[in-house]
Amino acid sequence: MDEKKHDLFDRLAVVGKAFGNAKRLELVDLLSQGERTVEALAREAGLGMSTASAHLQVLKLSSLVRTRRDGPRVHYSPGRRRRARPLRLAAGGGPGTLGRRRPGPVRLPGRRRAG
């Protein structure tokens, strides 16, 4: 495998890992509603501080979140939006839509209803 392709697969694997955990997806959803500290994210997601920090590090490595330091506090906000777009689309819309049902049934293309 050539080096370019290998680098691409490595980057895709990092993003895949970020999307591969429900709590990380919840953290991305919370951040889509506005910047938060790790303490606020941990509290809102029902996580311990060290667990939230570990999840945020994975998200940061995949560029899904970015950080801003303000004295001793670290503030998190959404990173590259184009990588978070599949998550928003899967959720059916914009910020804060994860966990909400879309109105009406969801039909996959090319599938007919049984009956």
C-alpha positions in Angstrom: 0.0 0.0 0.0 1.4 3.4 -0.9 2.1 6.0 1.8 -0.7 8.4 0.9 -3.3 5.6 1.1 -1.9 4.4 4.4 -2.0 7.9 5.9 -5.6 8.3 4.7 -6.7 5.0 6.3 -4.9 6.0 9.5 -6.9 9.3 9.6 -10.2 7.5 8.9 -9.5 5.0 11.6 -9.0 7.9 14.2 -12.3 9.5 13.1 -14.0 6.0 13.2 -12.8 5.5 16.7 -14.2 8.9 17.7 -17.7 8.0 16.3 -17.5 4.5 17.7 -18.7 5.3 21.3 -22.1 6.6 22.4 -20.7 8.8 25.1 -18.3 10.5 22.7 -21.3 11.1 20.3 -23.2 12.6 23.3 -20.2 14.9 24.0 -20.1 16.1 20.4 -23.9 16.8 20.6 -23.4 18.8 23.8 -20.7 20.8 22.2 -22.8 21.5 19.2 -25.0 23.5 21.6 -22.1 25.7 22.8 -18.6 25.8 24.3 -18.2 24.0 27.6 -15.5 23.1 30.2 -14.6 19.5 30.8 -16.3 19.8 34.2 -19.6 20.9 32.6 -19.4 18.2 30.0 -18.7 15.5 32.5 -21.6 16.6 34.7 -24.1 16.9 31.7 -23.0 13.5 30.2 -23.0 11.7 33.6 -19.3 10.9 33.4 -16.4 11.1 35.8 -13.8 13.8 35.1 -11.1 11.4 34.0 -13.5 9.5 31.7 -14.8 12.7 30.1 -11.2 13.9 29.6 -10.2 10.6 28.0 -13.2 10.8 25.6 -12.4 14.4 24.8 -8.8 13.5 23.9 -10.0 11.0 21.4 -12.3 13.6 19.9 -9.5 16.2 19.8 -7.2 13.8 18.0 -9.8 13.4 15.3 -10.3 17.2 15.1 -14.0 16.9 16.1 -13.3 19.2 19.1 -10.8 22.0 19.8 -9.6 23.5 23.0 -9.1 26.9 24.5 -7.3 27.5 27.7 -8.5 30.1 30.2 -6.2 30.0 33.2 -6.6 26.6 34.8 -9.7 25.7 32.8 -9.9 24.1 29.4 -12.9 25.0 27.3 -14.0 22.7 24.5 -15.9 23.6 21.3 -16.7 21.9 18.0 -13.7 21.3 15.7 -13.9 20.9 12.0 -17.6 21.0 11.2 -17.3 19.0 8.0 -16.3 15.9 10.0 -19.3 16.3 12.4 -21.8 16.7 9.5 -22.5 13.0 9.1 -23.4 12.9 12.8 -25.8 15.9 12.4 -27.4 14.4 9.4 -27.9 11.0 11.1 -29.5 12.8 14.0 -31.9 14.5 11.6 -30.8 18.1 11.8 -28.8 20.7 13.6 -27.4 21.2 17.1 -28.9 19.3 20.0 -30.9 16.9 17.8 -29.3 13.7 19.0 -31.6 11.4 20.9 -34.7 13.0 19.3 -36.8 11.1 16.9 -37.4 12.6 13.5 -41.0 13.1 12.6 -42.4 10.3 10.5 -40.9 7.0 9.5 -37.4 6.7 8.2 -37.2 4.8 4.9 -34.1 3.5 3.3 -33.7 4.2 -0.4 -34.6 1.2 -2.6 -36.6 -0.6 0.0 -40.3 -1.2 -0.2 -42.7 -1.5 2.7 -43.7 -5.0 3.6 -47.3 -6.0 3.1 
